[in-house]
Amino acid sequence: MRKALILLTSALFLYCLLRDVTLLKLVLLCAVFGFAYIISKIPSRYLAGAKYPLIGLSLAASPALILYPAARSHQMAAAGAVLLAFYSIALFLVTLDEKTKKHYMEVVGLTVLYGAAFVNLLLTHHFELFLPLSVSVLIFLFVANRARIMPFAAGFTLLAVIALEISGVPLLGGIPWPNTAERYVLLGTAFALLLIGFLDFVKRPDFVNILVFFGVLYVSIDLLMSLGFRLKGILLQQPVLALFVLSPIVGMALKGGSEKP
């Protein structure tokens, strides 16, 4: 019943997100659910093990984009920057050890990942996407009661706002379609997934459920900032790219925290 509810809600959300469904978009939608199913069958310890390769790729992308300026305009480079920024920070946050006494290591790690995401998104001309990610991290740390690094996350968010203002990057963007019904369906399905993720997180705060909660929190914040405040986000401005962000989240939600890493 739970998996059916997640699949139906996710399918409705993605259908409204894609709007004009073409054959190519339909194939992509099927690929998303196929990949989500594969993710749901992978043991959690292997998913958690992707943390260090993704962090390494995120850090390596910065010098690569600096040394090869021609790669910055490629769509694949932009997609990679967005995916690495989200999943490197997400996996770092959800695998933090609450009992560790080396808080400075957590601060250093988060600072380095923020810096890499900042540079990668700036060089690929997607710097505005840094703001919803920063806000999501701040809210996640508050909900997860990880207050020791909250001030640093708040500082990074403030620096992102200041940097966006100084750089002149346009934050505001028009809503891609005027259909009010679709807006309410998107918001309703997003927050339904957020509620499911939050309840699973409260019930069993393991690796899978924490990652799902952070993922659907990011989706909800991005969507709310786009629809409510006209800020540019990944979901409405680049729905095809958003599919690659959402697919692993749906797969982890289907897994439901039945395993431990």
N, C-alpha and C positions, 0 to 999 in steps of 0.2 A: 504493500500500500504506500509506504513512504517513497520507494523508488519510483512508483508510477506517478505520484504527486510531483516529484522533482522533475521527471521527464516531461510531463504535461506542462508544468509551469515554465520550464526552460524552453520548450518548443514554442510556446506562445510568445515568450519574451523575444526569442531570436527571430521569430516570424515577423513580429512588429518592428524589430530593429532593422531588418533588411528591407522593409517596405516593399518596393517593386521587385517581386521575386522573379528572377530570370532563371533560365536553365543552369547557368553557371553558378548562381547563388544557391540554387537548390542542391546542386552537387556539393558545394562547399558546406551547406547545412548538414547533408548526410555524412560528409567527412568529419564534421565536428562531433556528431554523436557517435560515429564509429571510433574516433580517437578517444572520446570520453569513455566508451565501453572498454577499450584497451587499458586506459589508465586505471579504471575501476578494478581490473584484474591483476594489476602489478602489486606485489607485496609492498607494504608501506616502507620497509627498511630500504628498498631500492629507490623509492621516490625521495626519501629523506637524503639518500646518498647523492642525489643530483645537486645538492646545495653547493658543494665546493667547485664542481665543473662550471656551474652557471655563474658563480661569483668570479671565477677565473676568467671566463669569457667576457663578463661585464667589465672587468678591470683591463683586459687586453684590448677591448674595443676602443677605449679612449686613445691610446697612442696610435692605434691603427688608423683611426679617423683623422688624427692630427697629421700623420705622415702621408696619408693618401687622400687628399682633399676631393678627388674625383668620386670617391665612394660615398661621399656625404649626400649626394643628390639621388642616389639609387633608392628605389622603394624598398628593396630587401634590407638595405642598411638601416633605414628608418624603422622598419618592422622589427629588426633584430634589436635595435636600441630600446624600443618600447618594451619588448618582451623581456629582455635581460634586466632592464631597470625594475620592472615589477617583480619578477620571480626571484631575482637575487636578493632583493630587500625582503620579500615575503618569506623566503626560506630561512634567511638569517634571523628574522624576528620570531618565527614560530619555533625555532630550535634553540632559543635562548634558555639557558639553565637558570631557573629562579634561585637556586641554592648557591650559585657561584659567588665568590667574594671578589672576583676580578672584574669589578664593574668598569674599570677604565678600559679593559679590553673590549667590552661591549660598545662603549662610547667610540673608541677608535675604529672598530669594525663598521659601525653604523655611519660614522663620518666618512670613511673611505668609500663605502657603497653609495652614499648620497653624492659625494663628489664625482664618482664615476658616472652615475645616472645623470647628474647635472650636465657634465661635459658631453656625454653621448647624445642626450636629447637636444642640447643647444646646437651641436654641430650638425645634426640631422634635421634641424628646423622643426622640432616638435617640443620646444622648450615649455610651451604652455601646459603640456601634459604632466609636468613635474608638480604642479600645484595640487590637483586632486589626489595624486599619490602621497604627497606630504601630509595633506589633511587626513587621509585615510590612516596613515601610520600613527598620527597623533591620537586619533580617536581610538584606534585599536589598542594602543598602549594604555590609554585611560581605562577602557573596558576590561582589559586583561590585568589591570592593577600592577603594571610594571612601571611604577612611578620613578624609579631611579634614573631612567634615561628619557623620561618625558620632557624635562626642560631642554634637553639637547634637540629632541625632535621638534619642539615648539620653536626653538631658535632657527633650525633649518627651514621650517615653514615660513617664518618671518623673513629670512634671507631670500627665500625663493620669491616671495611677494615683492620685496625691494628690488631684486635683480630683474624681475619681469617689468617692473615699472621703469627702471633705469634704461633697460635695453630697448624699450619701446615695442616689445612683442605684443601684438593685439590679442587681448584676452577675451574680448567679447565676440560672439559669433551668432548669427541668426539661426533659429531653429530650422532644420532642413525641411520640415513639412508643417502645414497648419492644422492638421487633423487633431482636434482636441481628444477624441476618443482614443487614438493611438497613444497619446501622451499618458493618459490615465492608465491604460493597459500596461504600458512599459513601467510606469512607476509602481503600479499594483503588483505586477509579477516580480519586479526587482525586490521590493520590500517583503514579498512573501518568501522569496528565497533567502533574504536576510534573516527573517524570523526563524525559518527552518535551521539555518546555519547557527544562529545565536542559541537556539534551544539545544541543539546538539553540542555546542561548545560548553554551555552551562552544565549539561548532563554528563558529558565526558570530555574534558579538555585535553585530548591527546593530539598527536601530530596532525592527523588527518582533519579532525574537526576544527582545530585552530586555523589551519591553512584555508579550509573552506570558508570559515567565518571571515577571515581577513579578505579573501577573494570577493565574496559577495558584498562585503562592506565597501570595498573599493568600487565595485560596480555601482552600488547605490549612491555613493558620494559623487562619482563621476556623472551619473545620470541626473542627480538632483542639482548639481552645479550647472549642468548644461541647460536643463529645462527651467529651473527656478531662477537662476541668476544670469543666464545667457552666456556663461563661460564656456570656452572651447574644451571639449573632452573627447576621449577616444571613441566612445560608444556611438554617438550621433554623427560626429564628423568623419569617422573612418570605421564604419560597421564591419567591413570585411576583416580588417586588422583586429578588431575587437573579438572576432570569432576565435582567433588563435589564443587570446588571453582567456576567454571564457571556457574553451573546451576542456583543459585540464581541471578547472574548478568544478565543472559539471561531473567529470569523472570521479573526482575525489568525493563529491557529495553523494554520488551513487555508492561509493565504497562505504561511507557511513561510519568510519572509525572502527570497523570490525577487527582491525589488526593494529599492532603497535610496531613502530619502526625498530 
